[in-house]
Amino acid sequence: MLVTGCPPYVEADRYKATGPKVGWHGSQTEWRRFEGGVIAPGRFQAKWADEPLPWIDIHTRSVRVNVPIKNVLSLPVALWPDADDPEPVSSPAA
C-alpha cells in the first residue's frame, strides 16, 4: 500500500440544483504512482448526501506528463462551433 499523505476524501456543502446546499462527498482511493512518478488516485467517487449511490465513479487507467496539448485544446471548438456565443447561465441565490 502506497502511503501518500494525500487526502482520502473531500467534503463540502454544494448546490445540487435550486434550493439549499446539499452535502457532497468525494472519495479518492487506490492511490498509486503513474508514469513519470505522478502519484494520483486510481479511483474517484462522488456522492450526494441525500442519495444512496455515487453519481460518478472514475477509474484512472493512466496519467501522462509533458504531453503536447495544442491540438487537444482546439477539440471543443470543433465540436461546439457556437461555444463563443453561450446561453447565459444563472447561479443559485446565495
C-alpha positions in Angstrom: 0.0 0.0 0.0 1.4 3.4 -1.0 1.3 5.9 1.8 0.9 9.3 0.2 -0.2 11.8 2.8 -2.8 12.9 0.3 -6.4 13.4 1.4 -8.6 10.3 1.2 -11.7 12.4 0.7 -13.1 15.9 0.4 -16.5 17.2 1.7 -18.5 20.3 1.1 -22.0 21.7 1.0 -22.8 22.4 -2.6 -25.7 23.5 -4.7 -27.2 20.4 -6.4 -30.0 22.4 -8.0 -32.2 25.2 -6.9 -32.8 25.3 -3.2 -30.5 24.8 -0.2 -27.0 23.4 -0.4 -26.6 19.6 0.0 -23.8 17.7 1.5 -21.3 16.3 -1.1 -18.5 13.7 -0.5 -15.7 12.8 -2.9 -13.5 9.9 -2.1 -10.1 9.4 -3.6 -8.8 5.8 -3.3 -6.4 3.3 -4.9 -3.5 5.8 -4.8 -0.5 4.7 -6.9 2.5 6.0 -8.8 1.7 6.5 -12.5 4.1 7.2 -15.4 6.6 10.0 -14.7 6.4 9.4 -11.0 3.0 11.1 -10.6 1.1 10.0 -7.5 -2.6 10.1 -8.1 -5.8 8.3 -7.0 -6.7 5.4 -9.2 -10.4 5.8 -8.3 -12.6 8.8 -7.5 -16.2 8.6 -6.5 -18.6 11.5 -5.7 -21.9 11.1 -3.8 -24.6 13.5 -2.7 -25.6 13.1 1.0 -29.3 12.6 0.0 -28.6 9.8 -2.5 -27.6 6.2 -1.7 -25.1 5.7 -4.5 -22.3 7.7 -6.1 -23.4 9.8 -9.1 -19.9 9.4 -10.7 -17.2 6.7 -10.4 -14.0 7.4 -12.2 -11.3 4.8 -12.7 -8.0 6.3 -13.8 -6.1 4.0 -16.1 -3.1 6.2 -16.9 -1.6 9.6 -16.2 0.9 11.1 -18.7 3.2 14.0 -18.2 4.6 16.6 -20.6 2.2 15.7 -23.4 1.7 18.3 -26.1 -1.9 19.6 -25.8 -2.1 22.2 -28.6 -4.3 20.1 -30.9 -6.4 18.8 -27.9 -7.3 22.3 -26.9 -8.9 23.0 -30.3 -11.2 20.0 -30.0 -14.0 21.7 -28.1 -14.1 24.5 -30.7 -14.5 21.8 -33.5 -17.2 20.0 -31.5 -19.2 23.1 -30.4 -18.7 25.9 -33.1 -21.2 28.1 -31.3 -19.3 27.9 -28.0 -18.3 31.6 -28.4 -22.0 32.6 -28.1 -23.2 30.6 -25.0 -26.6 31.0 -23.5 -26.5 32.8 -20.1 -26.4 30.6 -17.1 -27.9 31.8 -13.8 -26.3 30.9 -10.5 -28.3 29.8 -7.5 -29.0 32.6 -5.0 -26.7 32.6 -2.0 
